């Protein structure tokens, strides 16, 4: 029996090689850049077929396989690709980022090194107002005249906190304690290595319009500027089946069937049963998160909301 094994060539992607090490500017003083990567669209296909090389398969067949894997959430082949980023990010944004635990992380340490002398600033027109219907979100902006006062206060606070920090260091205070009053807007840096499956999960959450603006800025660059070059077929499938897709629950399918058939009685029955609509047909419809999500889906499908007149 022959024991010869085909010699392998490292998979490379010229489009990602061109931007290797290039810093993409984010916010006012942040950045993200690719340090290294492993795998490509071909690696996803190889893992799925448990073979090496493209063999006799054609490009359109590879694309079809990747799209099938994405569509049916067969995630293991996507885990065969990894990418390592070097990022500079505000600490408050980093707190959200680090919640994604399925990655390898090494962060800049202010116990051993002087804190980065940079903090994210907010211009007069960038102060966002608290959303009334979403406790963790924002909606609209503060008037620029009022915003300019907040920006001035922010500048003073940043400078004062930096001056105090440096005075503590000059007095010989340990770095681990001197740093404790630095603002969360202070930039930190980290190396973040993640496989493609978990990166896509990160992007699905952090590119969403409901995600905080600052982390969304980083996510959009990762997706549009980096992933689109690295694994373009997987990126296309991700947009089609995750980002721009519309997933319906069992209740929503049942309700949509009633809407399509014009069954007003069934619509009302389903609405009352699931607390979407009040039993009194004259009563106004109260706020309901699940119903609101379904209404957004109806709008995206260009289907009229049957209880629109009651909202």
BELQUI-V992249 format. One record per helix or strand of 3 or more residues. SS is the DSSP state (A for helix, B for strand). FROM is the first residue (numbers start at 1). TO is the last residue. If there is no record, write none. Layout:
[[SS/FROM/TO] [SS/FROM/TO]]
This chain:
[[A/14/17] [B/24/26] [B/30/38] [A/41/49] [A/59/71] [A/76/80] [B/82/90] [A/91/97] [B/104/107] [B/128/130] [B/138/141] [A/144/170] [A/175/181] [B/186/195] [A/196/206] [A/213/230] [A/232/243] [A/250/261] [A/264/273] [A/289/300] [A/308/310]]
